[in-house]
Amino acid sequence: LEQYLRGVLPSEMPARWPIEALKAQAVAARTYVLRQMSLRKNANFDVDSTVLDQVYNIENYNRLNAGLRARIDQALRETAGLHLSDHRGR
């Protein structure tokens, strides 16, 4: 999941944005994909890689310079395992 999010974050927002914005996006993206995985457990895929779900393109991450890749990795590392849920844990 965390590897997948490396291709989502820089595809959904600029990697140069403030680290707290990247972290918020990481939590939101993780939450979204976990929800979609639960809804599509009988489907052949979890999420579409376009604007229909989450834009995923690992090349966007790979094209970043080392400093910007480090920011994406930092946002993912500092929010690892965090996702949103309601009062019932959904």
C-alpha positions in Angstrom: 0.0 0.0 0.0 2.8 2.4 0.9 4.6 1.7 -2.4 1.3 2.3 -4.3 0.9 5.7 -2.5 4.3 6.7 -3.8 2.7 6.8 -7.3 -0.4 8.6 -6.0 0.9 11.5 -4.0 2.9 13.2 -6.8 0.1 12.4 -9.3 -2.6 14.1 -7.1 -0.7 17.2 -6.0 2.7 19.0 -6.4 5.5 17.4 -4.4 6.8 20.9 -3.6 3.7 21.8 -1.5 4.1 22.0 2.3 4.9 18.8 4.0 1.7 19.0 6.1 -0.3 19.1 2.9 1.5 16.1 1.6 0.8 14.3 4.9 -2.9 15.2 4.7 -3.0 13.8 1.1 -1.2 10.6 2.2 -3.9 10.0 4.9 -6.7 10.9 2.6 -5.3 8.7 -0.3 -4.7 5.8 2.1 -8.2 6.1 3.5 -9.7 6.2 0.0 -7.9 3.2 -1.3 -8.6 1.1 1.8 -12.3 1.9 1.4 -12.3 1.1 -2.3 -10.5 -2.2 -1.5 -13.3 -3.2 0.9 -16.0 -2.2 -1.6 -14.4 -4.1 -4.5 -13.3 -7.2 -2.7 -14.9 -9.3 -5.4 -13.7 -7.3 -8.3 -10.5 -7.8 -10.3 -9.1 -4.5 -9.2 -9.1 -2.2 -6.2 -8.9 1.2 -7.7 -8.8 2.7 -11.2 -5.5 4.6 -11.9 -7.3 7.6 -13.3 -9.3 10.5 -12.1 -12.2 8.0 -11.7 -10.5 6.9 -8.5 -7.0 8.0 -7.7 -4.4 9.1 -10.2 -1.6 6.6 -10.0 1.6 7.0 -12.0 4.8 5.8 -10.5 6.8 7.7 -13.2 5.6 10.9 -11.6 7.5 9.8 -8.5 10.5 8.5 -10.4 10.9 11.8 -12.3 11.1 13.9 -9.2 14.5 15.0 -8.0 15.9 13.4 -4.9 14.8 16.2 -2.6 11.2 16.0 -3.7 11.1 12.2 -3.6 12.4 12.5 0.0 9.4 14.7 0.8 7.0 12.2 -0.6 8.7 9.4 1.4 8.7 11.6 4.5 5.0 12.2 4.2 4.3 8.5 3.8 6.7 7.5 6.6 5.3 10.0 9.1 1.7 9.0 8.4 2.3 5.2 7.9 -0.8 3.2 8.8 -2.9 6.3 9.5 -6.3 6.5 7.9 -9.6 8.1 8.7 -12.6 6.3 10.2 -15.9 7.1 11.7 -17.1 6.4 15.2 -17.9 2.8 14.2 -14.4 2.2 12.9 -15.5 2.3 9.2 
